[in-house]
């Protein structure tokens, strides 16, 4: 059911028990919860004009991430930058908590863990791009 191989000193679990139907069901259930969530719902519902189309795009995204299908052709960073004034690290944490809850309910434990790890890495990358600021450069002449 699982195949393991080493990359450096890290064991990588190549899951063969996640399929397109699983991802579609997960995305549908998860974003139904997001849309109802008091913190996330207003941001997502204002940003998404066509939920069926968006759910397809999100399923393509997770298919590309987990199954390496290459179906997703979008730009998640650009999509998040358009919503940047409404986003915060706390919203990312809420999103991840709902994702963890939903993946744990719908997926086998190993698949849920892998989906949660991928989501956390993606969220971290997006937050670095959206919120990272270097301190101002100090004028050495004034010092």
C-alpha positions in Angstrom: 0.0 0.0 0.0 2.8 2.4 0.8 6.3 2.6 -0.6 9.1 4.2 1.3 12.4 5.4 0.1 15.2 7.6 1.4 16.1 11.1 0.4 19.1 12.1 2.4 18.3 11.0 6.0 14.5 11.6 5.6 12.1 8.8 4.8 9.5 9.9 2.2 6.2 8.2 2.2 4.8 7.8 -1.3 1.1 7.5 -0.7 -0.9 5.5 -3.2 -4.1 5.7 -1.3 -5.1 9.3 -2.3 -7.0 9.6 -5.5 -8.9 12.3 -7.4 -12.3 11.4 -5.7 -10.7 11.7 -2.3 -9.3 15.1 -3.2 -12.5 16.4 -4.7 -14.5 15.2 -1.6 -11.9 16.8 0.7 -11.9 20.1 -1.1 -15.7 20.3 -1.3 -16.1 19.5 2.4 -13.2 21.8 3.5 -14.4 24.8 1.6 -18.0 24.3 2.7 -16.5 24.8 6.3 -14.4 27.7 5.2 -17.4 29.5 3.7 -19.3 29.1 7.0 -16.4 30.0 9.3 -16.9 33.4 11.0 -13.3 34.5 10.4 -12.5 32.9 7.0 -16.0 33.0 5.4 -16.2 36.7 4.7 -12.8 36.9 3.1 -13.4 33.8 0.9 -17.0 34.6 0.0 -16.0 38.1 -1.0 -13.1 36.9 -3.1 -14.8 34.0 -4.9 -17.4 34.9 -7.5 -18.0 31.4 -8.8 -17.7 28.7 -6.2 -18.1 25.6 -8.5 -15.4 26.9 -10.8 -13.1 27.8 -7.8 -13.6 24.3 -6.3 -12.5 22.7 -9.5 -9.4 24.9 -9.6 -8.6 24.0 -6.0 -9.1 20.3 -6.7 -6.7 20.7 -9.6 -4.3 22.4 -7.2 -4.3 19.6 -4.7 -4.2 17.0 -7.5 -1.0 18.7 -8.8 0.5 18.9 -5.3 -0.4 15.4 -4.1 -0.7 13.4 -7.2 1.7 15.4 -9.4 -0.8 15.6 -12.2 0.2 19.1 -13.3 -3.4 20.1 -13.8 -3.2 23.3 -11.9 -2.2 26.2 -14.0 -2.9 29.1 -11.7 -0.8 31.4 -9.5 -1.7 31.0 -5.8 0.7 33.9 -4.8 -1.0 36.4 -7.1 -4.4 35.3 -5.9 -3.4 35.8 -2.3 -1.7 39.1 -3.0 -5.0 40.5 -4.4 -6.5 39.8 -0.9 -3.4 40.9 1.1 -5.1 43.8 2.9 -7.6 41.3 4.4 -5.2 38.6 5.2 -3.3 38.0 8.5 -1.2 35.2 10.0 -4.1 34.4 12.3 -6.3 33.7 9.3 -3.7 31.3 7.9 -3.6 29.6 11.3 -7.4 29.3 11.3 -7.3 27.9 7.7 -4.7 25.3 8.8 -6.7 24.3 11.8 -9.8 23.6 9.7 -7.7 21.8 7.1 -6.2 19.6 9.8 -9.7 18.8 11.2 -11.1 18.0 7.8 -8.2 15.9 6.5 -8.3 13.9 9.8 -12.0 13.2 9.4 -11.9 12.2 5.7 -8.5 10.7 5.0 -6.5 7.7 6.4 -4.0 8.9 9.0 -0.9 8.8 6.8 -2.7 10.6 4.0 -4.1 13.2 6.4 -0.6 13.8 7.8 0.9 14.3 4.4 -1.8 16.7 3.3 -1.4 18.6 6.6 2.4 18.8 6.1 2.0 20.1 2.5 -0.6 22.7 3.5 1.6 24.0 6.3 4.6 24.4 4.0 2.4 26.2 1.4 1.0 28.4 4.1 4.4 29.2 5.4 5.7 30.1 1.9 2.7 32.3 1.2 3.0 34.1 4.5 6.7 34.8 3.9 5.8 36.3 0.5 2.9 38.3 1.9 4.1 39.5 5.3 7.9 39.3 5.5 9.6 42.7 6.0 13.2 43.5 6.5 14.0 46.1 9.1 14.8 49.5 7.7 18.3 50.0 6.6 20.2 52.0 9.1 22.1 55.1 7.9 25.7 54.3 8.8 26.7 58.0 8.4 24.4 59.0 11.2 25.7 56.4 13.6 
